[in-house]
Amino acid sequence: MADSVEELEQRIDVLHAEIRHARTVGDLPRVRMLRAEVRALEDAWDEAHEPAVAPVPTQRESGSLLPLREQVHSALTLLTVPAAPKLIAQVYNACFGGDINSAKLTSLRRDEERSFRSSPFARPYYLCAALTADRLAAARGLLAVSTWPLERRIIGALSPRVDFLHAAVSVAEHVARLPEIDRATARLLWLFAENIPGAADSIGSAKPGMVIRAARAELQTHEPVDRSHREAAAARARTRLDDVRRLFGSPLEPMPDSKVS
């Protein structure tokens, strides 16, 4: 590639400044043209960060040829809820025939935040943070997708269980659509089923329909309260946080001392 990563980033920054100026003067055709150029440069920036891969396609034998962030996006899109790197890797490897090592995901959110700060909203999506309902800080160890509604990225007291149940339904629906269930997807389905009462008849055996019914039955108990907590926290986030903090969380600050009367 002729352009270095630094040159690409500098050019992208210049283009964003030109876009802001074109918006100010109302030159919409130029805005559209500049946006297209930014997208092309962002694609080049992504390619520059990915190692060269030999074109040897076959799912489970060679792994995915997609960039890591796209693999993570695929897994999160299937799950539909924020998830930890370990679960993301398990889902992608089982459902998409990949070979993600969850350790590779530890710095991904920080890389995405740096990219967003450099060129806000230049990409179609960002891998961002889930936010704690109480302090609107980044929930430790959870990745989410920036295009999701803010309520889905909020994590309250009941949210981990609710999200687990939603993920179970999504995985079970995916497995149900497969022409046949291999060992990897069967093991993944069982990881959910063994933690949901009534989701399986016996140890090691799980059927998608039973998992879906059991998970939805438990959701009826927890989801209404969880939804109200998420909506209240999301409303606070929209009024208090700027774009960066809505995606990547507020910095943690010391809690005020509570005085006992």
C-alpha positions in Angstrom: 0.0 0.0 0.0 1.5 3.4 -1.1 0.0 5.5 1.8 1.1 4.8 5.3 -1.5 4.5 8.1 -0.4 7.9 9.4 -0.9 9.6 6.0 -4.3 8.0 5.7 -5.4 9.2 9.2 -4.2 12.7 8.4 -6.1 12.8 5.1 -9.2 11.5 6.8 -8.9 14.3 9.4 -8.6 16.9 6.6 -11.6 15.5 4.8 -13.7 15.7 7.9 -12.8 19.4 8.4 -13.8 20.0 4.7 -17.1 18.2 5.3 -17.8 20.4 8.3 -17.1 23.5 6.2 -19.2 22.3 3.3 -22.1 21.7 5.7 -21.7 25.2 7.1 -22.0 26.8 3.6 -24.8 24.4 2.6 -22.8 22.7 -0.2 -24.6 19.3 0.0 -23.2 17.8 -3.2 -19.6 18.4 -2.0 -20.6 16.8 1.4 -21.7 13.7 -0.4 -18.5 13.6 -2.5 -16.3 14.1 0.5 -18.1 11.4 2.5 -17.5 8.9 -0.3 -13.8 9.7 -0.3 -13.7 9.3 3.5 -15.3 5.8 3.2 -12.8 4.8 0.7 -9.9 6.0 2.9 -11.4 4.2 5.9 -11.5 1.0 3.9 -7.9 1.5 3.1 -7.1 2.2 6.8 -8.9 -1.1 7.8 -6.9 -3.0 5.2 -3.6 -1.5 6.4 -4.3 -2.9 9.9 -5.1 -6.4 8.8 -2.3 -9.0 8.0 -2.2 -10.4 4.5 -4.2 -13.6 4.3 -3.7 -16.4 1.8 -6.9 -17.1 -0.1 -7.5 -20.6 1.3 -11.2 -20.7 2.0 -13.0 -23.5 4.0 -14.8 -22.8 7.1 -13.7 -24.9 10.0 -10.3 -25.9 8.6 -8.9 -22.5 7.7 -11.1 -20.1 9.8 -12.7 -16.9 8.7 -11.0 -14.5 6.3 -12.9 -11.5 7.7 -11.1 -8.8 9.7 -11.4 -9.3 13.4 -13.8 -6.4 14.0 -16.1 -7.8 11.4 -16.0 -11.3 13.0 -16.9 -9.7 16.4 -19.7 -7.7 14.7 -21.1 -10.9 13.2 -21.1 -12.6 16.6 -22.7 -9.7 18.4 -25.3 -9.3 15.7 -26.3 -12.9 16.1 -26.4 -12.6 19.9 -28.3 -9.2 19.8 -26.9 -8.2 23.3 -23.7 -7.0 24.8 -21.2 -9.9 25.4 -17.8 -10.7 26.9 -14.9 -11.7 24.6 -15.1 -15.3 25.6 -18.7 -15.7 24.6 -18.1 -13.7 21.4 -15.3 -16.1 20.4 -17.4 -19.2 21.3 -20.4 -17.9 19.2 -18.3 -17.0 16.2 -16.2 -20.1 16.2 -19.3 -22.4 16.5 -21.7 -20.5 14.3 -19.4 -19.1 11.6 -16.6 -21.6 11.5 -14.0 -19.2 12.8 -11.1 -19.5 15.1 -11.1 -16.3 17.2 -8.9 -16.3 20.3 -10.7 -14.2 22.9 -7.4 -12.7 24.1 -7.2 -10.8 20.8 -10.4 -8.9 21.7 -9.0 -7.2 24.8 -7.7 -4.1 23.1 -10.4 -3.9 20.4 -12.7 -1.5 22.2 -9.8 0.9 22.9 -8.8 0.8 19.2 -12.5 1.6 18.2 -12.6 4.5 20.6 -9.4 6.0 19.2 -10.8 5.6 15.7 -14.1 7.3 16.7 -12.3 10.2 18.4 -10.2 10.7 15.4 -13.1 10.6 12.9 -16.5 10.5 14.6 -19.2 8.5 12.8 -16.9 7.8 9.8 -17.6 4.1 10.0 -20.9 2.4 9.5 -20.6 1.0 13.1 -18.2 0.9 16.0 -17.6 -1.9 18.5 -18.3 0.1 21.7 -19.1 -0.4 25.4 -22.1 -1.4 27.3 -22.9 1.2 30.0 -23.6 0.7 33.6 -27.1 1.9 34.5 -26.0 3.6 37.7 -22.9 5.6 36.7 -23.1 5.4 32.9 -19.5 4.1 32.8 -18.2 1.4 30.5 -19.3 -2.0 31.8 -16.1 -4.0 32.3 -15.5 -6.7 29.7 -18.6 -6.2 27.6 -18.6 -5.3 23.9 -21.6 -3.9 22.1 -22.5 -2.4 18.7 -22.8 1.4 18.3 -25.9 1.1 16.0 -27.9 -0.6 18.7 -30.5 1.4 20.6 -28.9 2.9 23.8 -31.4 1.0 26.0 -29.9 -2.3 24.7 -26.4 -1.2 25.8 -27.4 -0.3 29.3 -26.6 -2.9 32.0 -28.7 -2.8 35.2 -29.1 -5.2 38.0 -31.2 -7.7 36.1 -29.6 -7.1 32.7 -27.0 -9.8 32.7 -29.7 -12.5 33.2 -32.0 -10.9 30.7 -29.3 -10.6 28.1 -28.2 -14.2 28.7 -31.8 -15.3 28.0 -32.1 -13.2 24.9 -28.7 -14.6 23.7 -30.0 -18.1 24.3 -33.1 -17.5 22.2 -31.0 -16.0 19.4 -28.5 -18.8 19.4 -31.3 -21.4 19.5 -33.0 -19.8 16.6 -29.8 -19.8 14.6 -29.2 -23.5 15.4 -32.8 -24.3 14.4 -32.2 -22.9 10.9 -29.1 -25.1 10.3 -29.6 -28.1 8.0 -27.7 -30.2 10.6 -26.2 -29.5 14.0 -22.5 -30.3 14.4 -20.6 -30.8 17.6 -19.5 -27.2 18.0 -23.1 -25.7 17.7 -24.5 -28.5 19.9 -22.0 -27.6 22.6 -22.8 -23.9 22.3 -26.5 -24.6 22.6 -25.9 -26.7 25.7 -23.9 -23.9 27.3 -27.1 -21.9 27.4 -29.5 -24.7 28.1 -27.7 -26.0 31.2 -28.3 -22.6 32.8 -32.0 -22.3 32.0 -34.5 -24.3 34.0 -36.5 -26.6 31.7 -34.4 -26.0 28.7 -33.2 -29.6 28.3 -34.4 -33.1 29.1 -31.0 -34.5 30.1 -27.4 -33.6 30.5 -25.6 -32.8 27.3 -28.8 -32.8 25.1 -30.5 -29.6 24.1 -33.1 -28.9 21.5 -33.5 -25.4 20.0 -37.3 -25.3 20.6 -37.0 -26.2 24.3 -34.3 -23.6 24.9 -36.4 -20.9 23.2 -39.6 -21.8 25.2 -37.7 -22.0 28.5 -35.8 -18.7 27.9 -38.9 -16.8 26.9 -40.9 -18.1 29.9 -38.2 -16.7 32.3 -38.0 -13.5 30.4 -41.6 -12.8 31.2 -40.6 -12.6 34.8 -37.4 -10.4 34.6 -37.7 -8.3 31.4 -40.4 -5.7 32.4 -38.5 -4.5 35.4 -35.2 -4.6 33.6 -36.6 -2.6 30.6 -37.8 0.2 32.9 -34.4 0.5 34.5 -32.7 0.5 31.1 -35.0 3.2 29.7 -34.5 5.5 32.7 -30.7 5.1 32.5 -30.8 5.7 28.7 -32.8 8.9 29.2 -30.1 10.2 31.6 -27.4 9.2 29.2 -29.0 11.1 26.3 -29.2 14.3 28.3 -25.8 14.1 30.2 -23.4 12.4 27.8 -21.7 13.6 24.6 -21.3 11.3 21.6 -18.0 9.8 22.7 -19.3 9.0 26.2 -22.6 7.6 25.0 -20.6 5.0 23.1 -17.6 4.4 25.3 -18.8 5.5 28.8 -18.1 8.2 31.3 -14.9 8.1 33.3 -15.3 6.6 36.7 -15.3 9.2 39.5 -15.2 8.8 43.2 -18.6 8.3 44.8 -19.6 11.0 47.3 -19.3 9.9 50.9 -22.7 9.1 52.4 -23.3 10.6 55.9 -25.0 8.5 58.5 -27.4 10.6 60.6 
